[in-house]
Amino acid sequence: MDSAPSASGSPRQYVCEFCNRAFEKRYAFNRHRGKHTKPLKCPKEPEGCTYRAQFNKEIEKHIWSRHVKWAEETNRTPIRKQCRICGVILERPDNVKRHMDEVHNKIKRKRGPGG
C-alpha cells in the first residue's frame, strides 16, 4: 500500500494493489479493498460453503437465501420484511423493492441468462 505524498505536495494517496485505484482517505481505501479481499466467510464454510463477503449484511442475505433451514434451526434473527401494501412476507429485505416494482408498480426488471 502506497501512502506517501506525491512530489507535487498533493495529499497522500492509498493505492489499491488489486486495481491501482487511488484514495486520499484511508477509510475509503479500506472499504474499497474489501471488495477484492471479501474478508467475511459464510458460517457454513466448514460444511463446504465457499461464499465470502465484504459486509455482514451480505453474509446475512446469503444465509437467508442459501441456508434458510440452518438459519432457522440456529435461531438466527430473521431479516424478513413485509410488504406494506399487500402484506406478503419476503425472505430478504432487498426483495421488497423487486416485489414493489413488479407487483404493485408493474415494472418488469431485466433478468440475466438464468432468470
C-alpha positions as CSV (number, residue, x, y, z in Angstrom):
1,M,0.0,0.0,0.0
2,D,1.5,3.3,-1.1
3,S,0.7,6.2,1.3
4,A,3.4,8.8,0.7
5,P,2.6,12.3,-0.5
6,S,3.3,12.9,-4.2
7,A,6.3,15.0,-5.3
8,S,3.8,17.9,-6.0
9,G,2.8,18.0,-2.4
10,S,-0.7,16.8,-3.1
11,P,-2.5,14.8,-0.3
12,R,-1.2,11.3,0.4
13,Q,-2.8,8.6,-1.5
14,Y,-3.6,5.0,-0.8
15,V,-3.4,2.8,-3.9
16,C,-5.2,-0.4,-4.3
17,E,-2.8,-3.2,-5.1
18,F,-5.5,-5.1,-7.0
19,C,-6.8,-2.4,-9.4
20,N,-4.5,0.6,-8.8
21,R,-7.3,2.9,-7.8
22,A,-6.1,5.7,-5.5
23,F,-7.8,7.1,-2.5
24,E,-7.0,10.1,-0.3
25,K,-8.7,8.8,2.8
26,R,-7.6,5.6,4.5
27,Y,-11.2,4.6,5.4
28,A,-12.3,4.9,1.8
29,F,-9.3,2.8,0.7
30,N,-10.0,0.1,3.3
31,R,-13.7,-0.1,2.3
32,H,-12.8,-0.4,-1.4
33,R,-10.1,-3.0,-0.7
34,G,-12.7,-5.2,0.9
35,K,-14.4,-5.6,-2.5
36,H,-11.3,-7.5,-3.6
37,T,-10.5,-9.4,-0.4
38,K,-14.0,-10.2,0.9
39,P,-12.8,-10.9,4.4
40,L,-16.0,-12.4,5.8
41,K,-16.7,-16.1,5.4
42,C,-20.1,-17.9,5.4
43,P,-20.6,-19.6,8.8
44,K,-21.4,-22.8,6.8
45,E,-17.8,-22.9,5.5
46,P,-16.9,-26.0,7.5
47,E,-19.6,-27.8,5.6
48,G,-18.2,-26.7,2.2
49,C,-19.8,-23.3,1.5
50,T,-17.3,-21.0,-0.2
51,Y,-19.3,-17.8,-0.1
52,R,-17.3,-14.7,1.1
53,A,-18.5,-11.1,1.5
54,Q,-17.3,-7.7,2.4
55,F,-20.1,-6.8,4.8
56,N,-22.2,-8.6,7.5
57,K,-25.4,-7.7,5.7
58,E,-24.2,-9.5,2.6
59,I,-23.5,-12.6,4.7
60,E,-27.0,-12.4,6.3
61,K,-28.6,-12.1,2.8
62,H,-26.6,-15.1,1.7
63,I,-27.6,-17.2,4.7
64,W,-31.3,-16.4,4.3
65,S,-31.1,-17.3,0.6
66,R,-29.0,-20.4,0.7
67,H,-29.1,-21.8,4.2
68,V,-32.7,-21.0,5.4
69,K,-33.2,-24.2,7.3
70,W,-29.9,-23.9,9.1
71,A,-30.6,-20.2,9.9
72,E,-34.0,-21.2,11.5
73,E,-32.5,-24.2,13.4
74,T,-29.8,-22.0,14.9
75,N,-32.2,-19.2,15.8
76,R,-30.6,-16.5,13.7
77,T,-32.5,-13.2,13.7
78,P,-34.7,-13.2,10.6
79,I,-34.2,-10.5,8.0
80,R,-37.7,-11.0,6.5
81,K,-39.7,-7.9,5.5
82,Q,-43.4,-7.5,5.0
83,C,-44.9,-5.6,2.0
84,R,-46.7,-2.5,3.4
85,I,-49.3,-2.8,0.6
86,C,-50.4,-6.4,0.4
87,G,-48.8,-8.0,3.5
88,V,-46.7,-10.6,1.7
89,I,-43.6,-11.6,3.7
90,L,-40.4,-11.7,1.7
91,E,-37.3,-13.6,2.9
92,R,-34.9,-10.8,2.2
93,P,-35.2,-7.0,2.5
94,D,-33.8,-6.5,-1.0
95,N,-36.6,-8.5,-2.4
96,V,-39.1,-5.9,-1.2
97,K,-38.1,-3.4,-3.9
98,R,-38.3,-6.0,-6.6
99,H,-41.7,-7.1,-5.3
100,M,-42.9,-3.4,-5.2
101,D,-41.7,-2.8,-8.7
102,E,-43.0,-5.9,-10.3
103,V,-46.3,-6.4,-8.4
104,H,-47.5,-3.0,-7.4
105,N,-45.8,-0.7,-9.9
106,K,-45.9,-3.2,-12.8
107,I,-42.3,-2.7,-13.7
108,K,-40.5,-5.7,-15.1
109,R,-36.8,-6.0,-14.4
110,K,-34.4,-7.3,-16.9
111,R,-33.0,-10.6,-15.7
112,G,-29.8,-12.4,-16.5
113,P,-29.5,-15.5,-18.6
114,G,-30.7,-17.8,-15.8
115,G,-33.9,-15.9,-14.9
